[in-house]
Amino acid sequence: MLTLGVNIDHVATIRQARRTTEPDPVAAAVLAELGGADGITVHLREDRRHIQERDVRCLRQTVQTHLNLEMAATPEMLAIALDIRPDYVTLVPERREEITTEGGLDVVQSEALLTKTVAELQRHQIPVSLFIDPEPEQIRAAQQTGATWIELHTGTYALAKDATTRQQELERLTLGAQLAQELGLRVNAGHGLTYHNVYPVACIPGMEELNIGHSIISRAVLVGLTQAVREMKRAMKGEV
């Protein structure tokens, strides 16, 4: 059954705008789970622009579903992950100047580093997902690293300006998911998904989990987080 991982980074973004104590991402995770979230996702960035290390530690103690830690493949982040022990780690690319993650990992170019990082995490029973674009060479390289999952980057699909381009990107995602499964990889997806574009991605055969943040938190400002999560779960079923 397709599940929903709710990314609560932007709850912390609001908090960090004033460097205060609210809103609390831990409280947000509780509300998201009450709304039906199947998992909680956070990205601990090297510059700590939103989620802080303390948040991740508190979430590890309170999340009742599963905790997905997004992070760069750096020695600092590896040490934190091995200490906190999230339910799984998603390795993502990271640039200080970007507003949000701009694309998938270049696994082909970084295969040696990623293979080492994946091996160390999974040696400690922390499964790993690689956030990649739906390109065959990247998917094959991801399989070579030993990762358990890939998470297909849906940003290009989400930002498509016309129906033809959107359909082409959906086909790329579908073919990418198919190839990944043939190679023995499990498949998640995320980035830029909204209430209006999520259903076609949810219908891709073999898709296990969608990680969605900005759209849900934006909706939550108006209707509350629990309701926003419930609405996204319905959107994933094509009910809204």
Phi, psi and omega in degrees: 000135180293134181244166182241120170261123182263120179273120185255019180308317189283349166295316177292329177302316179296316179299313185290342178299331178246359183053046181245203184249000182222151358287154185267119179301331179293316176297322178298320179298319178299313181294321178298318178294323176297329178279354177112007176302136179268350179193162178240131180243135173222148178247109175274100182278155180298328180270000177054042184290336177224279179294135178253161181301322178300322178302314183295320179295318178293321179296322179301329182273343189242334182296130183263344180264255170219151182251120178254115180262114172274137182197161173280155180275073180239158179302320180299311183291325177299316180297319179295315181298319181293332179280315184280325178060066174294169180293324166203163181245138170248117178278129184229156173285157182208129174232137184300324188276353182283150176283315175217172181301126190264351181178182183277168174298146169268085184292327180302315183280334186245024188300320182296312180297314182293321178299318179295317181293315178301314183299318182293318179294313184287338173295334177259024176061034174247101180300152185235140172243145176249126180276110187223160172285154182283060181248132184307319183292326178288322179294316179295320178294323178299319179297325181291337180285343183091006180298152179280316183240163154238153169244114182285130179286116183261009184299319180294319174299313184294328183267002181304136186270347182215165186295324181295313179296319180299319179293321178298318180291325176296321178295321176299317178296319181295314179294323178296318178296320180296313179298316181302316180293324177297331180271000178091011179269147171271154192233124168243176177205159177175167176110115176079005181286141182229177177298335186268338184241002189285328190300314179301324178289323178298336182274354181296126182302134176086355179295131184259315183212142173251129177257118187225133181232292191304315182296319180292315181294323177298316178294324182297330177302329183265323188238357184094151188290319181300314179294320180299320178292317178301319180294322179292322177299321177291321179298324178295336178265003181076023185265357177226000000 
